[in-house]
């Protein structure tokens, strides 16, 4: 029988290294954003739902609702490389340096 542990907008996360507020954190195949700093070795909260503006490399385009990944190696959103982050909340233009992402959708 299941019982509610916590609502799914946020998860507890123990940081292996210091995490800055606004930093994108990949936990397995789950992309999240830290709303507040988390010290190394400490447990804090990361958001796994919502619409977030995250960095992307310029040059690519994407339609609203299309899939977008987080490429942790480069620290940018990417259309094909990285961990599935969610869907574009608005269209991505070639000159954009950030994209609005609906996390984990």
Secondary structure, DSSP 8 states (H G I E B T S, - for coil): -----S-TTEEEEE-SS-B-TT-EEEETTEEEEESS-B-TT-EEEEE-SSEEEEEB-TT--B-TT-EEEEETTTTEEESSSSEEEEEESS-B-TT-SEEEEEET-
